[in-house]
């Protein structure tokens, strides 16, 4: 049931955050774009959250995006650019004139402005920066001095910092007189004469204090300071571990550069998790919006490597060609052993990659973790050996065949568990991202060992 609002009360007229871009709405927007209904399109996006506008642009075709940007023009909210996928943002900036880009960058927080500018061509980025007032341009240019994956790139230059000896009254008067009313903040940093952060005061505590109270007496003990050179993945781990809402960022001389807020870190955590999943599948940085040629090219190298490892597994099968010819049941049952090993190895690999990315596995507990996975491999190996052995024995009316299948199952599930943890740990120690290469190696090990164990035992005990 909709809430009734009185005249003059606050009311969010935007569409609900969930389900705003439904099929009916999308069809209407496509019709409006095809017929060039400028006013209808502008009215529709004015009632949407910037995230929903970004989703709308994403699901449009290439041609429709071009028309959409022409019709919307300067009416597109600046925040939409931040919410767009990198590939889509690079495409639509081609339809935006330089003055709109300048306006967009100036309306955004400095960290979001950097996020948008870093996708522009170098000449275009330089032209935009030259048209921005020097006071705003300095913080953005400073951010570009830091590596792309560093905390410096996430730093927001908009923050509140006051001396510790100021009173609450002085701080409130300062905020009222010198800050943009649209500027949002949750904490006030205390800085020494060198502009180094020495404390933090939460806004809630400030508002509950008397005007004559000194700020340093309100300082909390949860000030977190991050070096601008720190990798953004490490920043994400700090926020997640200590439940931070914001953190101060300093340069090499410990001077305050700005703050990193939780909303930016959420994106980092999401991006890093998605990146690991894609790398684990041998996909790299592929996006659903990539063209067919781009996607096929990014997948080719890993598929080619997989082909080579599959040939290795086939060579192992070829060693037992005579055994397979003598007993057709071997050809029927051997995929079971390899498949079970592959799945068991992938399970261990997945949990290991995740634990490495979150630092749950370290030198302190790696040996214990290895034995833990070994135990899991032994237990599952015995359980599935019983199940598979019974199936194979009854299927082909051969108790000995069932025993061979069971023993091969135990061997391969134990090896799979060990490969699933030792391979990524070894790659990590060697300085190689385990999410990139582990999957192919684990699959190869489980296939080779599975085929070799099953066919080898069958040759020894069934055919001799």
PLY file of the C-alpha trace (Angstrom):
ply
format ascii 1.0
element vertex 464
property float x
property float y
property float z
element edge 463
property int vertex1
property int vertex2
end_header
0.00 0.00 0.00
1.41 3.40 -0.97
2.15 5.92 1.77
0.22 9.17 1.69
2.30 12.31 2.05
1.26 15.74 3.18
2.04 18.82 1.08
5.56 20.00 1.72
6.75 16.67 3.12
9.74 14.82 1.74
8.76 12.37 -0.94
11.01 10.33 -3.21
9.24 10.34 -6.56
11.71 7.94 -8.14
10.66 4.45 -9.11
11.29 1.56 -6.69
14.92 0.45 -6.64
13.96 -3.12 -7.51
12.28 -3.94 -10.78
12.41 -0.42 -12.24
13.76 -1.75 -15.54
11.14 -4.40 -16.28
10.28 -5.74 -19.77
7.27 -3.44 -20.16
9.26 -0.33 -19.24
12.12 -1.39 -21.51
9.78 -1.91 -24.47
8.26 1.53 -23.95
11.71 3.11 -23.79
12.80 1.35 -26.98
9.69 2.62 -28.78
10.34 6.14 -27.53
13.95 5.93 -28.70
12.98 4.59 -32.14
10.41 7.36 -32.61
12.66 10.04 -31.13
10.36 11.05 -28.28
12.87 13.28 -26.50
10.58 14.68 -23.80
9.12 11.26 -22.94
12.60 9.75 -22.52
13.84 12.64 -20.38
10.75 12.45 -18.20
11.18 8.70 -17.75
14.85 8.82 -16.68
14.17 11.77 -14.37
12.11 9.37 -12.25
14.82 6.69 -12.11
17.72 6.08 -9.78
21.09 6.53 -11.51
21.78 2.80 -11.13
18.59 2.02 -13.05
19.46 4.53 -15.78
22.84 2.81 -16.13
21.10 -0.56 -16.40
18.77 0.83 -19.07
21.73 2.08 -21.14
23.46 -1.30 -20.74
20.55 -3.37 -22.08
20.02 -1.13 -25.11
21.61 -2.10 -28.41
24.60 -0.20 -29.78
22.41 1.79 -32.18
19.82 2.57 -29.52
22.50 3.85 -27.13
23.67 6.28 -29.78
20.13 7.63 -30.31
19.44 7.66 -26.56
22.51 9.80 -25.84
21.62 12.17 -28.67
18.09 12.62 -27.30
19.05 12.89 -23.63
22.11 15.09 -24.19
23.11 17.16 -21.18
20.18 15.87 -19.11
21.96 12.62 -18.24
22.84 12.76 -14.49
26.56 12.75 -13.77
26.24 9.85 -11.32
25.09 7.56 -14.15
28.58 7.58 -15.65
29.99 6.10 -12.44
27.47 3.22 -12.42
28.13 2.13 -16.00
30.28 -0.85 -16.90
33.71 0.22 -18.16
33.06 -1.00 -21.70
29.71 0.80 -21.95
31.10 4.00 -20.45
33.91 4.08 -23.03
31.28 3.73 -25.74
28.83 6.42 -24.62
31.47 9.09 -23.92
31.95 9.10 -27.69
28.46 10.60 -27.94
29.07 13.23 -25.24
30.61 16.62 -26.04
33.57 17.88 -24.07
31.55 20.48 -22.14
29.19 17.78 -20.82
32.20 15.75 -19.69
33.64 18.78 -17.90
30.31 19.40 -16.14
30.01 15.72 -15.24
33.47 15.57 -13.69
32.86 18.72 -11.65
29.56 17.38 -10.26
31.16 14.14 -9.03
33.23 13.47 -5.92
36.92 13.43 -6.77
37.24 9.63 -6.52
34.29 9.14 -8.89
35.69 11.79 -11.23
38.95 9.84 -11.43
36.95 6.68 -12.11
35.28 8.30 -15.14
38.37 10.10 -16.46
40.65 7.07 -16.42
38.57 5.50 -19.24
39.06 8.48 -21.56
41.75 8.74 -24.19
44.80 10.62 -22.94
44.18 13.66 -25.17
40.52 13.85 -24.18
41.34 13.47 -20.48
43.89 16.28 -20.72
41.36 18.55 -22.45
38.74 17.92 -19.76
41.21 18.58 -16.94
42.36 21.84 -18.53
38.77 23.15 -18.41
38.30 22.31 -14.72
39.15 25.01 -12.13
42.61 24.57 -10.64
41.28 23.91 -7.12
39.28 20.88 -8.30
41.86 19.75 -10.84
44.73 19.41 -8.33
43.15 16.58 -6.32
42.20 14.67 -9.46
45.66 14.99 -11.00
47.22 13.88 -7.72
45.11 10.70 -7.78
46.47 9.84 -11.23
50.00 9.84 -9.79
49.18 6.60 -7.96
48.89 3.14 -9.59
45.45 2.18 -10.89
44.95 -0.59 -8.31
46.12 1.48 -5.33
44.32 3.20 -2.46
45.34 6.55 -3.94
42.94 6.03 -6.84
40.06 5.36 -4.43
40.75 8.44 -2.32
38.05 11.06 -2.03
39.49 14.55 -1.64
36.27 15.90 -0.12
36.56 15.56 3.66
36.40 17.56 6.89
39.58 18.09 8.92
40.07 20.48 11.86
42.75 21.07 14.52
42.35 19.08 17.77
42.23 22.26 19.87
39.11 23.60 18.15
35.86 23.49 20.06
32.65 21.87 18.91
31.18 25.34 18.34
34.08 26.42 16.12
33.79 23.20 14.11
30.05 23.59 13.55
30.43 27.22 12.50
33.21 26.20 10.11
31.03 23.51 8.55
28.11 25.90 8.11
30.17 28.62 6.49
32.68 26.84 4.28
31.21 23.57 2.97
28.87 22.77 0.11
25.43 21.84 1.53
25.40 18.82 -0.81
28.62 17.47 0.70
27.97 14.35 2.80
30.27 13.12 5.57
30.11 10.90 8.65
33.39 11.64 10.40
35.59 14.64 11.16
39.34 14.12 11.09
41.68 15.85 13.52
45.01 16.93 12.04
48.25 18.27 13.50
50.20 21.25 12.08
51.84 18.95 9.51
48.36 17.99 8.30
48.80 14.42 9.56
45.68 12.71 10.96
45.83 12.29 14.74
42.23 11.49 15.59
38.68 11.06 14.40
35.35 12.33 15.73
32.11 10.72 14.64
29.40 13.14 13.58
26.91 11.59 16.00
29.20 12.38 18.94
29.83 15.94 17.73
26.11 16.72 17.56
25.53 15.46 21.11
28.29 17.61 22.63
28.28 21.16 24.05
29.77 23.97 21.97
32.61 24.67 24.40
33.96 21.08 24.38
37.32 20.63 22.65
37.38 18.27 19.66
40.37 16.26 20.92
38.34 15.21 23.97
35.79 13.63 21.63
38.35 11.71 19.57
37.59 8.02 19.12
40.19 5.25 19.25
39.18 3.76 15.88
41.16 6.02 13.54
42.40 3.92 10.62
45.18 5.33 8.43
45.98 3.82 5.03
49.01 4.52 2.84
48.06 5.77 -0.63
50.32 3.13 -2.19
48.45 0.22 -0.56
46.84 -2.23 -3.00
43.09 -1.73 -3.19
42.45 -5.43 -2.52
44.26 -5.05 0.81
42.13 -1.97 1.51
39.02 -4.09 0.95
40.27 -6.69 3.41
40.89 -3.99 6.06
37.37 -2.59 5.70
35.87 -6.06 5.82
37.92 -7.23 8.79
37.49 -4.16 10.98
33.97 -3.17 9.78
35.11 0.30 8.69
32.89 3.01 7.27
35.81 5.24 6.27
39.58 5.48 6.58
42.09 8.31 6.24
44.58 8.11 3.37
48.09 9.57 3.72
51.04 10.09 1.40
54.62 8.92 1.96
55.17 11.83 4.39
52.08 10.85 6.43
50.17 13.94 5.29
46.43 13.58 4.83
45.33 13.20 1.21
41.68 12.32 1.74
39.43 9.48 2.79
38.20 6.18 1.43
34.55 5.39 2.15
32.77 2.07 2.43
30.68 2.53 -0.72
33.82 2.56 -2.87
35.25 -0.44 -1.02
32.07 -2.44 -1.66
32.76 -2.06 -5.38
36.38 -3.13 -4.89
35.37 -6.28 -3.00
32.77 -7.09 -5.64
35.21 -6.48 -8.50
37.98 -8.56 -6.92
35.64 -11.46 -6.16
34.26 -11.36 -9.70
37.77 -11.20 -11.13
38.84 -14.33 -9.22
35.78 -16.22 -10.43
36.46 -15.24 -14.04
40.15 -16.12 -13.78
39.26 -19.47 -12.22
37.22 -20.19 -15.34
39.99 -19.00 -17.67
37.96 -16.02 -18.84
40.04 -13.06 -17.68
38.35 -9.64 -17.66
35.60 -10.56 -20.13
32.28 -8.72 -19.79
28.83 -9.81 -20.92
28.79 -6.66 -23.06
31.90 -7.70 -25.05
31.50 -8.45 -28.73
31.59 -12.05 -29.97
35.10 -11.57 -31.38
36.40 -10.04 -28.11
34.90 -12.81 -25.98
36.09 -15.58 -28.28
39.62 -14.15 -28.35
39.86 -13.89 -24.56
38.77 -17.51 -24.12
40.88 -19.01 -26.91
44.22 -19.21 -25.07
42.82 -21.11 -22.11
40.78 -23.43 -24.29
43.93 -24.13 -26.32
45.87 -24.95 -23.15
43.00 -27.19 -22.08
43.22 -28.98 -25.44
46.90 -29.72 -24.85
46.22 -31.13 -21.38
43.34 -33.20 -22.76
45.77 -34.70 -25.28
48.00 -35.67 -22.35
45.08 -37.51 -20.73
44.34 -39.22 -24.06
47.95 -40.39 -24.30
47.54 -42.08 -20.91
44.43 -43.87 -22.21
46.40 -44.88 -25.30
48.92 -46.70 -23.10
46.15 -49.12 -22.14
44.57 -49.49 -25.55
45.03 -53.26 -25.47
43.34 -53.55 -22.07
40.33 -51.52 -23.24
39.99 -53.73 -26.35
39.94 -56.86 -24.19
37.33 -55.49 -21.77
34.78 -52.99 -23.09
33.53 -52.32 -19.53
36.71 -50.33 -18.88
35.79 -47.78 -21.55
32.34 -47.43 -20.03
33.47 -46.98 -16.42
36.71 -44.99 -16.69
35.00 -41.57 -17.22
33.35 -42.01 -13.80
36.71 -42.00 -11.98
38.08 -39.00 -13.91
34.85 -37.02 -13.58
34.58 -37.57 -9.82
38.22 -36.59 -9.38
37.73 -33.45 -11.45
34.74 -32.33 -9.39
36.46 -33.10 -6.07
39.56 -31.19 -7.18
37.45 -28.20 -8.26
35.70 -28.12 -4.88
39.01 -28.03 -3.01
40.45 -25.54 -5.49
37.51 -23.17 -5.08
37.70 -23.08 -1.30
41.49 -22.70 -1.45
41.37 -19.77 -3.91
38.78 -18.03 -1.75
40.79 -18.63 1.43
43.96 -17.31 -0.19
42.18 -14.17 -1.41
40.81 -13.47 2.08
44.10 -14.45 3.80
42.37 -17.24 5.73
45.27 -19.48 4.67
48.75 -18.36 5.69
52.10 -19.91 6.58
50.77 -20.34 10.11
47.99 -22.74 9.16
48.79 -24.01 5.66
50.06 -27.41 6.86
46.98 -27.94 9.02
44.77 -26.98 6.07
46.56 -29.47 3.80
45.95 -32.31 6.27
42.34 -31.15 6.64
41.79 -31.47 2.88
43.63 -34.81 2.88
41.15 -36.06 5.48
38.22 -34.89 3.37
39.70 -36.67 0.33
40.10 -39.93 2.27
36.56 -39.85 3.72
34.90 -39.01 0.40
37.18 -41.44 -1.42
36.06 -44.34 0.80
32.37 -43.40 0.65
32.25 -43.04 -3.13
34.50 -46.09 -3.58
31.80 -48.17 -1.87
29.02 -46.63 -3.98
30.89 -46.80 -7.31
32.29 -50.28 -6.56
28.81 -51.66 -5.92
27.45 -50.04 -9.09
30.31 -51.35 -11.25
30.22 -54.84 -9.70
26.46 -55.31 -10.15
26.41 -53.66 -13.59
28.94 -56.03 -15.13
28.48 -58.93 -12.68
32.14 -58.78 -11.64
33.21 -58.38 -8.02
36.83 -57.88 -9.04
35.87 -55.08 -11.45
33.96 -53.41 -8.61
37.05 -53.61 -6.39
39.25 -52.09 -9.12
36.79 -49.23 -9.60
36.62 -48.65 -5.83
40.39 -48.54 -5.33
40.85 -46.20 -8.31
38.14 -43.94 -6.87
39.93 -43.70 -3.51
43.26 -42.91 -5.18
41.86 -40.23 -7.47
39.76 -38.43 -4.85
42.74 -38.25 -2.49
44.98 -36.99 -5.30
42.26 -34.51 -6.34
42.04 -33.06 -2.84
45.81 -32.69 -2.66
46.05 -31.16 -6.14
43.22 -28.75 -5.32
45.16 -27.26 -2.43
48.85 -27.85 -3.24
48.74 -26.41 -6.77
47.24 -23.01 -5.80
49.45 -22.83 -2.70
52.52 -23.54 -4.82
51.55 -20.94 -7.42
50.87 -18.40 -4.68
54.31 -19.01 -3.13
55.85 -18.57 -6.59
54.19 -15.18 -6.97
51.69 -16.36 -9.61
47.99 -15.60 -9.20
46.55 -19.04 -8.33
43.17 -18.10 -9.76
44.68 -17.80 -13.23
46.38 -21.14 -13.78
45.21 -23.58 -11.10
42.07 -24.88 -12.79
43.79 -26.31 -15.86
46.52 -28.00 -13.82
44.10 -29.54 -11.31
41.89 -30.91 -14.11
44.92 -32.38 -15.86
46.16 -34.09 -12.69
42.77 -35.63 -11.87
42.23 -36.83 -15.46
45.69 -38.35 -15.81
45.70 -39.97 -12.37
42.10 -41.15 -12.72
42.65 -42.86 -16.05
46.06 -44.22 -15.07
44.87 -45.63 -11.73
41.72 -47.28 -13.09
43.24 -48.71 -16.27
46.46 -49.63 -14.50
44.71 -51.58 -11.72
42.43 -53.21 -14.29
45.41 -54.35 -16.33
47.15 -55.77 -13.26
44.22 -57.57 -11.63
41.69 -58.29 -14.38
43.68 -59.01 -17.53
46.76 -60.84 -16.19
0 1
1 2
2 3
3 4
4 5
5 6
6 7
7 8
8 9
9 10
10 11
11 12
12 13
13 14
14 15
15 16
16 17
17 18
18 19
19 20
20 21
21 22
22 23
23 24
24 25
25 26
26 27
27 28
28 29
29 30
30 31
31 32
32 33
33 34
34 35
35 36
36 37
37 38
38 39
39 40
40 41
41 42
42 43
43 44
44 45
45 46
46 47
47 48
48 49
49 50
50 51
51 52
52 53
53 54
54 55
55 56
56 57
57 58
58 59
59 60
60 61
61 62
62 63
63 64
64 65
65 66
66 67
67 68
68 69
69 70
70 71
71 72
72 73
73 74
74 75
75 76
76 77
77 78
78 79
79 80
80 81
81 82
82 83
83 84
84 85
85 86
86 87
87 88
88 89
89 90
90 91
91 92
92 93
93 94
94 95
95 96
96 97
97 98
98 99
99 100
100 101
101 102
102 103
103 104
104 105
105 106
106 107
107 108
108 109
109 110
110 111
111 112
112 113
113 114
114 115
115 116
116 117
117 118
118 119
119 120
120 121
121 122
122 123
123 124
124 125
125 126
126 127
127 128
128 129
129 130
130 131
131 132
132 133
133 134
134 135
135 136
136 137
137 138
138 139
139 140
140 141
141 142
142 143
143 144
144 145
145 146
146 147
147 148
148 149
149 150
150 151
151 152
152 153
153 154
154 155
155 156
156 157
157 158
158 159
159 160
160 161
161 162
162 163
163 164
164 165
165 166
166 167
167 168
168 169
169 170
170 171
171 172
172 173
173 174
174 175
175 176
176 177
177 178
178 179
179 180
180 181
181 182
182 183
183 184
184 185
185 186
186 187
187 188
188 189
189 190
190 191
191 192
192 193
193 194
194 195
195 196
196 197
197 198
198 199
199 200
200 201
201 202
202 203
203 204
204 205
205 206
206 207
207 208
208 209
209 210
210 211
211 212
212 213
213 214
214 215
215 216
216 217
217 218
218 219
219 220
220 221
221 222
222 223
223 224
224 225
225 226
226 227
227 228
228 229
229 230
230 231
231 232
232 233
233 234
234 235
235 236
236 237
237 238
238 239
239 240
240 241
241 242
242 243
243 244
244 245
245 246
246 247
247 248
248 249
249 250
250 251
251 252
252 253
253 254
254 255
255 256
256 257
257 258
258 259
259 260
260 261
261 262
262 263
263 264
264 265
265 266
266 267
267 268
268 269
269 270
270 271
271 272
272 273
273 274
274 275
275 276
276 277
277 278
278 279
279 280
280 281
281 282
282 283
283 284
284 285
285 286
286 287
287 288
288 289
289 290
290 291
291 292
292 293
293 294
294 295
295 296
296 297
297 298
298 299
299 300
300 301
301 302
302 303
303 304
304 305
305 306
306 307
307 308
308 309
309 310
310 311
311 312
312 313
313 314
314 315
315 316
316 317
317 318
318 319
319 320
320 321
321 322
322 323
323 324
324 325
325 326
326 327
327 328
328 329
329 330
330 331
331 332
332 333
333 334
334 335
335 336
336 337
337 338
338 339
339 340
340 341
341 342
342 343
343 344
344 345
345 346
346 347
347 348
348 349
349 350
350 351
351 352
352 353
353 354
354 355
355 356
356 357
357 358
358 359
359 360
360 361
361 362
362 363
363 364
364 365
365 366
366 367
367 368
368 369
369 370
370 371
371 372
372 373
373 374
374 375
375 376
376 377
377 378
378 379
379 380
380 381
381 382
382 383
383 384
384 385
385 386
386 387
387 388
388 389
389 390
390 391
391 392
392 393
393 394
394 395
395 396
396 397
397 398
398 399
399 400
400 401
401 402
402 403
403 404
404 405
405 406
406 407
407 408
408 409
409 410
410 411
411 412
412 413
413 414
414 415
415 416
416 417
417 418
418 419
419 420
420 421
421 422
422 423
423 424
424 425
425 426
426 427
427 428
428 429
429 430
430 431
431 432
432 433
433 434
434 435
435 436
436 437
437 438
438 439
439 440
440 441
441 442
442 443
443 444
444 445
445 446
446 447
447 448
448 449
449 450
450 451
451 452
452 453
453 454
454 455
455 456
456 457
457 458
458 459
459 460
460 461
461 462
462 463
